[in-house]
Amino acid sequence: MDGNYFADETAIIDNGCIIGNGTKIWHFSHIMTGSKIGSNCNIGQNVVISPEVVIGNYVKIQNNVSVYTGVTCDDYVFLGPSCVFTNVINPRSAVNRRGEYLKTHLGVGVTIGANATIVCGNDIGKYAFIGAGSVITKEVKAYALMVGNPARQIGWMSEYGCKLDFKDGNKAICSESREVYKLVNETVFKI
């Protein structure tokens, strides 16, 4: 274990974890061997961080989330209550598939809404926004707004979490930050 962090007395932290300064781990959470959690994270109640998971800095994981082996979260990721990750495409109780875990990467600033499901092997681009209850079954572009089951893209989001309106050509302005974004060949860039 590393760093100066807070862990509730009911939290279980296995040996061999790295936990950054200022991180808070709340009631009944389990941080498993070999996982790495950055600085200033908030790990809610009843969260499981499986072995070898990597969590960046300033990540917020809400209650009842299990982050399974193969998942990597960059800085400033938000995981909403009860969102779900998988790490095997075709699980069977009687078949051991531990050697078949697929990787899932969440870029900087990604938001995963409450009760969303992220099927393994699908990367999520920076600042993408996954709506509550959505099911991600394919790769997600940076800044994409995804909803539904299976999830489909219905727009673009700013780094502040505001929907971007590209109706005036290929530029949009975030209503909150006033930052300008450009849409080129179905790819969004902040300028």
CYANA upper distance limits for C-alpha pairs under 8 A (distance plus 0.5 A):
  1 MET  CA     15 ASN  CA      7.31
  1 MET  CA     16 GLY  CA      6.66
  1 MET  CA     17 CYS  CA      5.55
  1 MET  CA     18 ILE  CA      5.32
  1 MET  CA     19 ILE  CA      6.55
  2 ASP  CA     17 CYS  CA      7.99
  2 ASP  CA     18 ILE  CA      5.54
  2 ASP  CA     19 ILE  CA      5.69
  2 ASP  CA     20 GLY  CA      6.78
  2 ASP  CA     21 ASN  CA      8.39
  3 GLY  CA     18 ILE  CA      8.19
  3 GLY  CA     19 ILE  CA      6.39
  3 GLY  CA     20 GLY  CA      5.31
  3 GLY  CA     21 ASN  CA      5.12
  3 GLY  CA     22 GLY  CA      8.37
  4 ASN  CA     20 GLY  CA      7.28
  4 ASN  CA     21 ASN  CA      5.04
  4 ASN  CA     22 GLY  CA      6.66
  4 ASN  CA     23 THR  CA      8.25
  5 TYR  CA     19 ILE  CA      7.58
  5 TYR  CA     20 GLY  CA      7.13
  5 TYR  CA     21 ASN  CA      5.69
  5 TYR  CA     22 GLY  CA      5.40
  5 TYR  CA     23 THR  CA      5.39
  5 TYR  CA     24 LYS  CA      6.51
  6 PHE  CA     22 GLY  CA      7.64
  6 PHE  CA     23 THR  CA      6.75
  6 PHE  CA     24 LYS  CA      5.23
  6 PHE  CA     25 ILE  CA      6.62
  7 ALA  CA     11 ALA  CA      6.70
  7 ALA  CA     24 LYS  CA      6.40
  7 ALA  CA     25 ILE  CA      5.08
  7 ALA  CA     26 TRP  CA      6.59
  8 ASP  CA     25 ILE  CA      6.71
  8 ASP  CA     26 TRP  CA      5.62
  8 ASP  CA     27 HIS  CA      6.07
  8 ASP  CA     28 PHE  CA      8.42
  9 GLU  CA     27 HIS  CA      7.88
 10 THR  CA     26 TRP  CA      8.34
 10 THR  CA     27 HIS  CA      5.90
 10 THR  CA     28 PHE  CA      5.59
 10 THR  CA     29 SER  CA      7.93
 11 ALA  CA     25 ILE  CA      7.49
 11 ALA  CA     26 TRP  CA      6.99
 11 ALA  CA     27 HIS  CA      6.07
 11 ALA  CA     28 PHE  CA      5.24
 11 ALA  CA     29 SER  CA      5.27
 11 ALA  CA     30 HIS  CA      6.36
 11 ALA  CA     31 ILE  CA      8.48
 12 ILE  CA     28 PHE  CA      7.65
 12 ILE  CA     29 SER  CA      6.73
 12 ILE  CA     30 HIS  CA      5.16
 12 ILE  CA     31 ILE  CA      6.73
 13 ILE  CA     17 CYS  CA      7.91
 13 ILE  CA     30 HIS  CA      6.37
 13 ILE  CA     31 ILE  CA      5.27
 13 ILE  CA     32 MET  CA      6.82
 13 ILE  CA     33 THR  CA      8.39
 14 ASP  CA     30 HIS  CA      8.32
 14 ASP  CA     31 ILE  CA      6.66
 14 ASP  CA     32 MET  CA      5.65
 14 ASP  CA     33 THR  CA      5.68
 15 ASN  CA     32 MET  CA      8.26
 15 ASN  CA     33 THR  CA      6.23
 15 ASN  CA     34 GLY  CA      8.37
 16 GLY  CA     33 THR  CA      5.62
 16 GLY  CA     34 GLY  CA      5.73
 16 GLY  CA     35 SER  CA      8.11
 17 CYS  CA     31 ILE  CA      7.89
 17 CYS  CA     32 MET  CA      7.42
 17 CYS  CA     33 THR  CA      5.91
 17 CYS  CA     34 GLY  CA      5.45
 17 CYS  CA     35 SER  CA      5.63
 17 CYS  CA     36 LYS  CA      6.39
 17 CYS  CA     37 ILE  CA      8.47
 18 ILE  CA     34 GLY  CA      7.91
 18 ILE  CA     35 SER  CA      7.00
 18 ILE  CA     36 LYS  CA      5.20
 18 ILE  CA     37 ILE  CA      6.58
 18 ILE  CA     38 GLY  CA      8.41
 19 ILE  CA     23 THR  CA      7.63
 19 ILE  CA     36 LYS  CA      6.55
 19 ILE  CA     37 ILE  CA      5.25
 19 ILE  CA     38 GLY  CA      6.46
 19 ILE  CA     39 SER  CA      7.59
 20 GLY  CA     37 ILE  CA      6.57
 20 GLY  CA     38 GLY  CA      5.10
 20 GLY  CA     39 SER  CA      4.49
 20 GLY  CA     40 ASN  CA      7.47
 21 ASN  CA     38 GLY  CA      8.04
 21 ASN  CA     39 SER  CA      5.28
 21 ASN  CA     40 ASN  CA      6.73
 22 GLY  CA     39 SER  CA      6.18
 22 GLY  CA     40 ASN  CA      4.93
 22 GLY  CA     41 CYS  CA      7.57
 23 THR  CA     38 GLY  CA      7.89
 23 THR  CA     39 SER  CA      5.99
 23 THR  CA     40 ASN  CA      4.80
 23 THR  CA     41 CYS  CA      4.98
 23 THR  CA     42 ASN  CA      6.33
 23 THR  CA     43 ILE  CA      8.21
 24 LYS  CA     40 ASN  CA      7.81
 24 LYS  CA     41 CYS  CA      6.76
 24 LYS  CA     42 ASN  CA      5.45
 24 LYS  CA     43 ILE  CA      6.52
 25 ILE  CA     29 SER  CA      7.42
 25 ILE  CA     42 ASN  CA      6.78
 25 ILE  CA     43 ILE  CA      5.22
 25 ILE  CA     44 GLY  CA      6.89
 25 ILE  CA     45 GLN  CA      8.22
 26 TRP  CA     43 ILE  CA      6.61
 26 TRP  CA     44 GLY  CA      5.72
 26 TRP  CA     45 GLN  CA      5.53
 26 TRP  CA     46 ASN  CA      8.18
 27 HIS  CA     44 GLY  CA      7.77
 27 HIS  CA     45 GLN  CA      5.25
 27 HIS  CA     46 ASN  CA      6.83
 28 PHE  CA     45 GLN  CA      6.44
 28 PHE  CA     46 ASN  CA      5.37
 28 PHE  CA     47 VAL  CA      7.81
 29 SER  CA     43 ILE  CA      8.26
 29 SER  CA     44 GLY  CA      7.89
 29 SER  CA     45 GLN  CA      6.32
 29 SER  CA     46 ASN  CA      4.99
 29 SER  CA     47 VAL  CA      5.07
 29 SER  CA     48 VAL  CA      6.27
 30 HIS  CA     46 ASN  CA      8.00
 30 HIS  CA     47 VAL  CA      6.81
 30 HIS  CA     48 VAL  CA      5.35
 30 HIS  CA     49 ILE  CA      6.81
 31 ILE  CA     35 SER  CA      7.50
 31 ILE  CA     48 VAL  CA      6.54
 31 ILE  CA     49 ILE  CA      5.39
 31 ILE  CA     50 SER  CA      7.15
 31 ILE  CA     51 PRO  CA      8.45
 32 MET  CA     48 VAL  CA      8.13
 32 MET  CA     49 ILE  CA      6.43
 32 MET  CA     50 SER  CA      5.65
 32 MET  CA     51 PRO  CA      5.58
 33 THR  CA     50 SER  CA      7.99
 33 THR  CA     51 PRO  CA      5.63
 33 THR  CA     52 GLU  CA      7.68
 34 GLY  CA     51 PRO  CA      5.64
 34 GLY  CA     52 GLU  CA      5.30
 34 GLY  CA     53 VAL  CA      7.98
 35 SER  CA     49 ILE  CA      7.48
 35 SER  CA     50 SER  CA      7.19
 35 SER  CA     51 PRO  CA      5.58
 35 SER  CA     52 GLU  CA      4.89
 35 SER  CA     53 VAL  CA      5.31
 35 SER  CA     54 VAL  CA      6.46
 36 LYS  CA     52 GLU  CA      7.54
 36 LYS  CA     53 VAL  CA      6.81
 36 LYS  CA     54 VAL  CA      5.33
 36 LYS  CA     55 ILE  CA      6.49
 37 ILE  CA     41 CYS  CA      7.98
 37 ILE  CA     54 VAL  CA      6.64
 37 ILE  CA     55 ILE  CA      5.14
 37 ILE  CA     56 GLY  CA      6.68
 37 ILE  CA     57 ASN  CA      7.86
 38 GLY  CA     55 ILE  CA      6.38
 38 GLY  CA     56 GLY  CA      5.24
 38 GLY  CA     57 ASN  CA      4.82
 38 GLY  CA     58 TYR  CA      7.70
 38 GLY  CA     59 VAL  CA      8.34
 39 SER  CA     56 GLY  CA      7.95
 39 SER  CA     57 ASN  CA      5.29
 39 SER  CA     58 TYR  CA      6.80
 40 ASN  CA     57 ASN  CA      6.57
 40 ASN  CA     58 TYR  CA      5.44
 40 ASN  CA     59 VAL  CA      7.93
 41 CYS  CA     57 ASN  CA      6.55
 41 CYS  CA     58 TYR  CA      5.05
 41 CYS  CA     59 VAL  CA      5.25
 41 CYS  CA     60 LYS  CA      6.24
 41 CYS  CA     61 ILE  CA      8.44
 42 ASN  CA     58 TYR  CA      7.95
 42 ASN  CA     59 VAL  CA      6.96
 42 ASN  CA     60 LYS  CA      5.35
 42 ASN  CA     61 ILE  CA      6.63
 42 ASN  CA     62 GLN  CA      8.38
 43 ILE  CA     47 VAL  CA      7.31
 43 ILE  CA     60 LYS  CA      6.75
 43 ILE  CA     61 ILE  CA      5.46
 43 ILE  CA     62 GLN  CA      7.02
 43 ILE  CA     63 ASN  CA      8.25
 44 GLY  CA     60 LYS  CA      8.35
 44 GLY  CA     61 ILE  CA      6.27
 44 GLY  CA     62 GLN  CA      5.25
 44 GLY  CA     63 ASN  CA      5.13
 44 GLY  CA     64 ASN  CA      8.00
 45 GLN  CA     62 GLN  CA      7.70
 45 GLN  CA     63 ASN  CA      5.18
 45 GLN  CA     64 ASN  CA      6.91
 46 ASN  CA     63 ASN  CA      6.33
 46 ASN  CA     64 ASN  CA      5.42
 46 ASN  CA     65 VAL  CA      7.59
 47 VAL  CA     61 ILE  CA      8.23
 47 VAL  CA     62 GLN  CA      8.26
 47 VAL  CA     63 ASN  CA      6.64
 47 VAL  CA     64 ASN  CA      5.68
 47 VAL  CA     65 VAL  CA      5.41
 47 VAL  CA     66 SER  CA      6.12
 47 VAL  CA     67 VAL  CA      8.34
 48 VAL  CA     64 ASN  CA      8.48
 48 VAL  CA     65 VAL  CA      7.01
 48 VAL  CA     66 SER  CA      5.08
 48 VAL  CA     67 VAL  CA      6.59
 48 VAL  CA     68 TYR  CA      8.36
 49 ILE  CA     53 VAL  CA      7.11
 49 ILE  CA     66 SER  CA      6.64
 49 ILE  CA     67 VAL  CA      5.52
 49 ILE  CA     68 TYR  CA      6.95
 50 SER  CA     66 SER  CA      8.11
 50 SER  CA     67 VAL  CA      6.61
 50 SER  CA     68 TYR  CA      5.47
 50 SER  CA     69 THR  CA      5.84
 51 PRO  CA     68 TYR  CA      8.05
 51 PRO  CA     69 THR  CA      6.19
 52 GLU  CA     69 THR  CA      6.34
 52 GLU  CA     70 GLY  CA      7.77
 53 VAL  CA     67 VAL  CA      7.76
 53 VAL  CA     68 TYR  CA      7.31
 53 VAL  CA     69 THR  CA      5.82
 53 VAL  CA     70 GLY  CA      6.75
 53 VAL  CA     71 VAL  CA      6.13
 53 VAL  CA     72 THR  CA      6.48
 54 VAL  CA     71 VAL  CA      7.40
 54 VAL  CA     72 THR  CA      5.34
 54 VAL  CA     73 CYS  CA      6.76
 55 ILE  CA     59 VAL  CA      7.54
 55 ILE  CA     72 THR  CA      6.53
 55 ILE  CA     73 CYS  CA      5.35
 55 ILE  CA     74 ASP  CA      6.87
 55 ILE  CA     75 ASP  CA      8.00
 56 GLY  CA     73 CYS  CA      6.27
 56 GLY  CA     74 ASP  CA      5.15
 56 GLY  CA     75 ASP  CA      4.88
 56 GLY  CA     76 TYR  CA      7.76
 56 GLY  CA     77 VAL  CA      8.37
 57 ASN  CA     74 ASP  CA      7.80
 57 ASN  CA     75 ASP  CA      5.17
 57 ASN  CA     76 TYR  CA      6.87
 58 TYR  CA     75 ASP  CA      6.37
 58 TYR  CA     76 TYR  CA      5.40
 58 TYR  CA     77 VAL  CA      7.87
 59 VAL  CA     73 CYS  CA      8.42
 59 VAL  CA     74 ASP  CA      8.44
 59 VAL  CA     75 ASP  CA      6.51
 59 VAL  CA     76 TYR  CA      5.24
 59 VAL  CA     77 VAL  CA      5.37
 59 VAL  CA     78 PHE  CA      6.44
 60 LYS  CA     76 TYR  CA      7.83
 60 LYS  CA     77 VAL  CA      6.94
 60 LYS  CA     78 PHE  CA      5.40
 60 LYS  CA     79 LEU  CA      6.69
 61 ILE  CA     65 VAL  CA      7.57
 61 ILE  CA     78 PHE  CA      6.59
 61 ILE  CA     79 LEU  CA      5.25
 61 ILE  CA     80 GLY  CA      7.03
 61 ILE  CA     81 PRO  CA      8.08
 62 GLN  CA     78 PHE  CA      8.44
 62 GLN  CA     79 LEU  CA      6.51
 62 GLN  CA     80 GLY  CA      5.76
 62 GLN  CA     81 PRO  CA      5.24
 62 GLN  CA     82 SER  CA      7.91
 63 ASN  CA     80 GLY  CA      8.19
 63 ASN  CA     81 PRO  CA      5.54
 63 ASN  CA     82 SER  CA      6.84
 64 ASN  CA     81 PRO  CA      6.57
 64 ASN  CA     82 SER  CA      5.27
 64 ASN  CA     83 CYS  CA      8.19
 65 VAL  CA     79 LEU  CA      8.22
 65 VAL  CA     80 GLY  CA      8.43
 65 VAL  CA     81 PRO  CA      6.97
 65 VAL  CA     82 SER  CA      5.43
 65 VAL  CA     83 CYS  CA      6.23
 65 VAL  CA     84 VAL  CA      6.94
 66 SER  CA     83 CYS  CA      8.36
 66 SER  CA     84 VAL  CA      7.05
 66 SER  CA     85 PHE  CA      7.35
 67 VAL  CA     71 VAL  CA      7.13
 67 VAL  CA     84 VAL  CA      8.11
 67 VAL  CA     85 PHE  CA      6.62
 68 TYR  CA     85 PHE  CA      7.00
 68 TYR  CA     86 THR  CA      7.20
 68 TYR  CA     87 ASN  CA      6.96
 69 THR  CA     87 ASN  CA      7.29
 69 THR  CA    101 TYR  CA      7.86
 70 GLY  CA     87 ASN  CA      6.92
 70 GLY  CA    101 TYR  CA      6.87
 70 GLY  CA    102 LEU  CA      6.54
 70 GLY  CA    103 LYS  CA      4.87
 70 GLY  CA    104 THR  CA      6.56
 71 VAL  CA     87 ASN  CA      8.40
 71 VAL  CA    103 LYS  CA      6.29
 71 VAL  CA    104 THR  CA      5.30
 71 VAL  CA    105 HIS  CA      6.39
 71 VAL  CA    106 LEU  CA      8.33
 72 THR  CA    103 LYS  CA      8.29
 72 THR  CA    104 THR  CA      6.85
 72 THR  CA    105 HIS  CA      5.37
 72 THR  CA    106 LEU  CA      6.70
 73 CYS  CA     77 VAL  CA      6.94
 73 CYS  CA    105 HIS  CA      6.58
 73 CYS  CA    106 LEU  CA      5.30
 73 CYS  CA    107 GLY  CA      6.99
 73 CYS  CA    108 VAL  CA      8.05
 74 ASP  CA    105 HIS  CA      8.38
 74 ASP  CA    106 LEU  CA      6.59
 74 ASP  CA    107 GLY  CA      5.74
 74 ASP  CA    108 VAL  CA      5.36
 74 ASP  CA    109 GLY  CA      7.97
 75 ASP  CA    107 GLY  CA      8.14
 75 ASP  CA    108 VAL  CA      5.60
 75 ASP  CA    109 GLY  CA      6.95
 76 TYR  CA    108 VAL  CA      6.40
 76 TYR  CA    109 GLY  CA      5.15
 76 TYR  CA    110 VAL  CA      7.73
 77 VAL  CA    106 LEU  CA      7.92
 77 VAL  CA    107 GLY  CA      8.04
 77 VAL  CA    108 VAL  CA      6.66
 77 VAL  CA    109 GLY  CA      5.19
 77 VAL  CA    110 VAL  CA      5.35
 77 VAL  CA    111 THR  CA      6.44
 78 PHE  CA    109 GLY  CA      7.69
 78 PHE  CA    110 VAL  CA      6.79
 78 PHE  CA    111 THR  CA      5.21
 78 PHE  CA    112 ILE  CA      6.61
 79 LEU  CA     83 CYS  CA      7.23
 79 LEU  CA    111 THR  CA      6.69
 79 LEU  CA    112 ILE  CA      5.46
 79 LEU  CA    113 GLY  CA      7.19
 79 LEU  CA    114 ALA  CA      8.09
 80 GLY  CA    111 THR  CA      8.06
 80 GLY  CA    112 ILE  CA      6.13
 80 GLY  CA    113 GLY  CA      5.28
 80 GLY  CA    114 ALA  CA      4.85
 80 GLY  CA    115 ASN  CA      7.70
 81 PRO  CA    113 GLY  CA      7.90
 81 PRO  CA    114 ALA  CA      5.19
 81 PRO  CA    115 ASN  CA      6.92
 82 SER  CA    114 ALA  CA      6.33
 82 SER  CA    115 ASN  CA      5.45
 82 SER  CA    116 ALA  CA      8.15
 83 CYS  CA    112 ILE  CA      7.65
 83 CYS  CA    113 GLY  CA      7.38
 83 CYS  CA    114 ALA  CA      5.86
 83 CYS  CA    115 ASN  CA      4.68
 83 CYS  CA    116 ALA  CA      5.25
 83 CYS  CA    117 THR  CA      6.37
 83 CYS  CA    118 ILE  CA      8.47
 84 VAL  CA    115 ASN  CA      7.19
 84 VAL  CA    116 ALA  CA      6.65
 84 VAL  CA    117 THR  CA      5.09
 84 VAL  CA    118 ILE  CA      6.62
 85 PHE  CA    117 THR  CA      6.45
 85 PHE  CA    118 ILE  CA      5.43
 85 PHE  CA    119 VAL  CA      6.79
 85 PHE  CA    120 CYS  CA      7.32
 86 THR  CA    117 THR  CA      8.44
 86 THR  CA    118 ILE  CA      7.05
 86 THR  CA    119 VAL  CA      5.92
 86 THR  CA    120 CYS  CA      5.63
 87 ASN  CA    101 TYR  CA      5.58
 87 ASN  CA    102 LEU  CA      5.88
 87 ASN  CA    103 LYS  CA      7.52
 87 ASN  CA    104 THR  CA      8.46
 87 ASN  CA    119 VAL  CA      7.88
 87 ASN  CA    120 CYS  CA      5.44
 87 ASN  CA    121 GLY  CA      8.04
 88 VAL  CA     97 ARG  CA      7.67
 88 VAL  CA    100 GLU  CA      7.06
 88 VAL  CA    101 TYR  CA      5.77
 88 VAL  CA    102 LEU  CA      6.72
 88 VAL  CA    120 CYS  CA      7.04
 89 ILE  CA    102 LEU  CA      8.34
 89 ILE  CA    119 VAL  CA      8.08
 89 ILE  CA    120 CYS  CA      7.31
 91 PRO  CA     95 VAL  CA      7.88
 91 PRO  CA     97 ARG  CA      7.63
 92 ARG  CA     96 ASN  CA      8.12
 97 ARG  CA    101 TYR  CA      7.65
102 LEU  CA    120 CYS  CA      6.23
102 LEU  CA    121 GLY  CA      5.49
103 LYS  CA    120 CYS  CA      6.80
103 LYS  CA    121 GLY  CA      5.51
103 LYS  CA    122 ASN  CA      8.02
104 THR  CA    120 CYS  CA      6.09
104 THR  CA    121 GLY  CA      5.50
104 THR  CA    122 ASN  CA      5.94
104 THR  CA    123 ASP  CA      5.77
104 THR  CA    124 ILE  CA      8.28
105 HIS  CA    122 ASN  CA      7.75
105 HIS  CA    123 ASP  CA      5.26
105 HIS  CA    124 ILE  CA      6.69
106 LEU  CA    110 VAL  CA      6.82
106 LEU  CA    123 ASP  CA      6.59
106 LEU  CA    124 ILE  CA      5.38
106 LEU  CA    125 GLY  CA      6.94
106 LEU  CA    126 LYS  CA      7.56
107 GLY  CA    123 ASP  CA      8.43
107 GLY  CA    124 ILE  CA      6.59
107 GLY  CA    125 GLY  CA      5.57
107 GLY  CA    126 LYS  CA      4.62
107 GLY  CA    127 TYR  CA      7.44
108 VAL  CA    125 GLY  CA      8.24
108 VAL  CA    126 LYS  CA      5.26
108 VAL  CA    127 TYR  CA      6.66
109 GLY  CA    126 LYS  CA      6.32
109 GLY  CA    127 TYR  CA      5.03
109 GLY  CA    128 ALA  CA      7.94
109 GLY  CA    159 GLU  CA      7.66
110 VAL  CA    124 ILE  CA      7.91
110 VAL  CA    125 GLY  CA      7.78
110 VAL  CA    126 LYS  CA      6.14
110 VAL  CA    127 TYR  CA      4.87
110 VAL  CA    128 ALA  CA      5.51
110 VAL  CA    129 PHE  CA      6.54
111 THR  CA    127 TYR  CA      7.44
111 THR  CA    128 ALA  CA      6.92
111 THR  CA    129 PHE  CA      5.36
111 THR  CA    130 ILE  CA      6.54
112 ILE  CA    116 ALA  CA      7.13
112 ILE  CA    129 PHE  CA      6.77
112 ILE  CA    130 ILE  CA      5.33
112 ILE  CA    131 GLY  CA      7.22
112 ILE  CA    132 ALA  CA      7.83
113 GLY  CA    129 PHE  CA      8.19
113 GLY  CA    130 ILE  CA      6.13
113 GLY  CA    131 GLY  CA      5.44
113 GLY  CA    132 ALA  CA      4.56
113 GLY  CA    133 GLY  CA      7.37
113 GLY  CA    134 SER  CA      8.26
114 ALA  CA    131 GLY  CA      8.14
114 ALA  CA    132 ALA  CA      5.17
114 ALA  CA    133 GLY  CA      6.76
115 ASN  CA    132 ALA  CA      6.32
115 ASN  CA    133 GLY  CA      5.23
115 ASN  CA    134 SER  CA      7.99
116 ALA  CA    130 ILE  CA      7.85
116 ALA  CA    131 GLY  CA      7.58
116 ALA  CA    132 ALA  CA      5.90
116 ALA  CA    133 GLY  CA      4.64
116 ALA  CA    134 SER  CA      5.17
116 ALA  CA    135 VAL  CA      6.27
116 ALA  CA    136 ILE  CA      8.35
117 THR  CA    133 GLY  CA      7.55
117 THR  CA    134 SER  CA      6.78
117 THR  CA    135 VAL  CA      5.20
117 THR  CA    136 ILE  CA      6.69
118 ILE  CA    122 ASN  CA      8.16
118 ILE  CA    135 VAL  CA      6.53
118 ILE  CA    136 ILE  CA      5.40
118 ILE  CA    137 THR  CA      7.47
119 VAL  CA    135 VAL  CA      7.85
119 VAL  CA    136 ILE  CA      6.35
119 VAL  CA    137 THR  CA      6.00
119 VAL  CA    138 LYS  CA      8.39
122 ASN  CA    136 ILE  CA      8.19
122 ASN  CA    137 THR  CA      7.40
122 ASN  CA    138 LYS  CA      5.86
122 ASN  CA    139 GLU  CA      5.17
122 ASN  CA    140 VAL  CA      7.92
123 ASP  CA    138 LYS  CA      8.29
123 ASP  CA    139 GLU  CA      5.61
123 ASP  CA    140 VAL  CA      6.86
124 ILE  CA    128 ALA  CA      7.18
124 ILE  CA    139 GLU  CA      6.48
124 ILE  CA    140 VAL  CA      5.17
124 ILE  CA    141 LYS  CA      6.97
124 ILE  CA    142 ALA  CA      7.59
125 GLY  CA    139 GLU  CA      8.48
125 GLY  CA    140 VAL  CA      6.23
125 GLY  CA    141 LYS  CA      5.39
125 GLY  CA    142 ALA  CA      4.37
125 GLY  CA    143 TYR  CA      7.41
125 GLY  CA    144 ALA  CA      8.36
126 LYS  CA    141 LYS  CA      8.18
126 LYS  CA    142 ALA  CA      5.15
126 LYS  CA    143 TYR  CA      6.76
127 TYR  CA    142 ALA  CA      6.38
127 TYR  CA    143 TYR  CA      5.31
127 TYR  CA    144 ALA  CA      8.07
127 TYR  CA    157 MET  CA      7.84
127 TYR  CA    158 SER  CA      7.73
127 TYR  CA    159 GLU  CA      6.26
128 ALA  CA    140 VAL  CA      7.71
128 ALA  CA    141 LYS  CA      7.34
128 ALA  CA    142 ALA  CA      5.74
128 ALA  CA    143 TYR  CA      4.66
128 ALA  CA    144 ALA  CA      5.22
128 ALA  CA    145 LEU  CA      6.58
128 ALA  CA    146 MET  CA      8.35
128 ALA  CA    156 TRP  CA      8.39
128 ALA  CA    157 MET  CA      7.39
129 PHE  CA    143 TYR  CA      7.35
129 PHE  CA    144 ALA  CA      6.66
129 PHE  CA    145 LEU  CA      5.38
129 PHE  CA    146 MET  CA      6.78
129 PHE  CA    157 MET  CA      7.28
129 PHE  CA    161 GLY  CA      8.08
130 ILE  CA    134 SER  CA      7.12
130 ILE  CA    145 LEU  CA      6.59
130 ILE  CA    146 MET  CA      5.43
130 ILE  CA    147 VAL  CA      6.78
131 GLY  CA    145 LEU  CA      7.86
131 GLY  CA    146 MET  CA      6.47
131 GLY  CA    147 VAL  CA      5.49
131 GLY  CA    148 GLY  CA      8.09
132 ALA  CA    147 VAL  CA      7.96
133 GLY  CA    147 VAL  CA      8.25
133 GLY  CA    148 GLY  CA      7.51
133 GLY  CA    149 ASN  CA      8.33
134 SER  CA    146 MET  CA      7.84
134 SER  CA    147 VAL  CA      5.67
134 SER  CA    148 GLY  CA      5.13
134 SER  CA    149 ASN  CA      5.97
134 SER  CA    150 PRO  CA      7.36
134 SER  CA    151 ALA  CA      6.02
135 VAL  CA    147 VAL  CA      8.24
135 VAL  CA    148 GLY  CA      6.97
135 VAL  CA    149 ASN  CA      5.50
135 VAL  CA    150 PRO  CA      5.63
135 VAL  CA    151 ALA  CA      5.79
136 ILE  CA    149 ASN  CA      8.15
136 ILE  CA    150 PRO  CA      6.81
136 ILE  CA    151 ALA  CA      5.95
137 THR  CA    150 PRO  CA      7.03
137 THR  CA    151 ALA  CA      7.68
140 VAL  CA    144 ALA  CA      7.21
141 LYS  CA    187 THR  CA      8.00
142 ALA  CA    187 THR  CA      8.01
142 ALA  CA    188 VAL  CA      7.49
143 TYR  CA    156 TRP  CA      5.92
143 TYR  CA    157 MET  CA      5.65
143 TYR  CA    158 SER  CA      7.00
143 TYR  CA    159 GLU  CA      8.07
143 TYR  CA    188 VAL  CA      7.12
144 ALA  CA    153 GLN  CA      6.91
144 ALA  CA    154 ILE  CA      8.36
144 ALA  CA    155 GLY  CA      6.64
144 ALA  CA    156 TRP  CA      5.09
144 ALA  CA    157 MET  CA      6.64
145 LEU  CA    153 GLN  CA      6.04
145 LEU  CA    154 ILE  CA      6.34
145 LEU  CA    155 GLY  CA      5.57
145 LEU  CA    156 TRP  CA      5.53
145 LEU  CA    157 MET  CA      6.49
146 MET  CA    151 ALA  CA      6.14
146 MET  CA    152 ARG  CA      5.80
146 MET  CA    153 GLN  CA      4.93
146 MET  CA    154 ILE  CA      6.58
146 MET  CA    155 GLY  CA      7.97
147 VAL  CA    151 ALA  CA      5.28
147 VAL  CA    152 ARG  CA      6.12
147 VAL  CA    153 GLN  CA      7.08
147 VAL  CA    154 ILE  CA      7.59
148 GLY  CA    152 ARG  CA      6.79
155 GLY  CA    163 LYS  CA      7.71
155 GLY  CA    164 LEU  CA      7.80
156 TRP  CA    163 LYS  CA      6.39
156 TRP  CA    164 LEU  CA      5.92
156 TRP  CA    165 ASP  CA      8.26
156 TRP  CA    188 VAL  CA      8.43
157 MET  CA    161 GLY  CA      6.14
157 MET  CA    162 CYS  CA      5.90
157 MET  CA    163 LYS  CA      4.99
157 MET  CA    164 LEU  CA      5.86
158 SER  CA    162 CYS  CA      5.75
158 SER  CA    163 LYS  CA      6.82
158 SER  CA    164 LEU  CA      6.73
158 SER  CA    174 CYS  CA      6.53
158 SER  CA    181 TYR  CA      8.37
160 TYR  CA    174 CYS  CA      8.12
160 TYR  CA    176 GLU  CA      7.48
160 TYR  CA    177 SER  CA      7.37
162 CYS  CA    174 CYS  CA      6.80
162 CYS  CA    175 SER  CA      7.21
162 CYS  CA    176 GLU  CA      7.59
163 LYS  CA    174 CYS  CA      7.97
164 LEU  CA    172 ALA  CA      6.36
164 LEU  CA    173 ILE  CA      7.27
164 LEU  CA    174 CYS  CA      6.72
165 ASP  CA    172 ALA  CA      6.01
165 ASP  CA    173 ILE  CA      8.01
166 PHE  CA    170 ASN  CA      6.18
166 PHE  CA    171 LYS  CA      6.09
166 PHE  CA    172 ALA  CA      5.53
166 PHE  CA    183 LEU  CA      8.01
167 LYS  CA    172 ALA  CA      8.36
168 ASP  CA    172 ALA  CA      7.85
170 ASN  CA    182 LYS  CA      6.04
170 ASN  CA    183 LEU  CA      5.42
170 ASN  CA    184 VAL  CA      7.36
171 LYS  CA    180 VAL  CA      7.40
171 LYS  CA    181 TYR  CA      6.11
171 LYS  CA    182 LYS  CA      5.05
171 LYS  CA    183 LEU  CA      6.80
172 ALA  CA    180 VAL  CA      6.27
172 ALA  CA    181 TYR  CA      5.69
172 ALA  CA    182 LYS  CA      6.97
173 ILE  CA    178 ARG  CA      6.03
173 ILE  CA    179 GLU  CA      6.13
173 ILE  CA    180 VAL  CA      5.06
173 ILE  CA    181 TYR  CA      6.70
174 CYS  CA    178 ARG  CA      5.32
174 CYS  CA    179 GLU  CA      5.93
174 CYS  CA    180 VAL  CA      7.00
174 CYS  CA    181 TYR  CA      8.24
179 GLU  CA    190 LYS  CA      7.85
179 GLU  CA    191 ILE  CA      8.01
180 VAL  CA    190 LYS  CA      6.49
180 VAL  CA    191 ILE  CA      6.15
181 TYR  CA    188 VAL  CA      7.15
181 TYR  CA    189 PHE  CA      6.04
181 TYR  CA    190 LYS  CA      4.81
181 TYR  CA    191 ILE  CA      6.17
182 LYS  CA    188 VAL  CA      6.10
182 LYS  CA    189 PHE  CA      5.72
182 LYS  CA    190 LYS  CA      6.78
182 LYS  CA    191 ILE  CA      7.40
183 LEU  CA    187 THR  CA      6.05
183 LEU  CA    188 VAL  CA      5.07
183 LEU  CA    189 PHE  CA      7.04
184 VAL  CA    188 VAL  CA      6.95
184 VAL  CA    189 PHE  CA      8.46
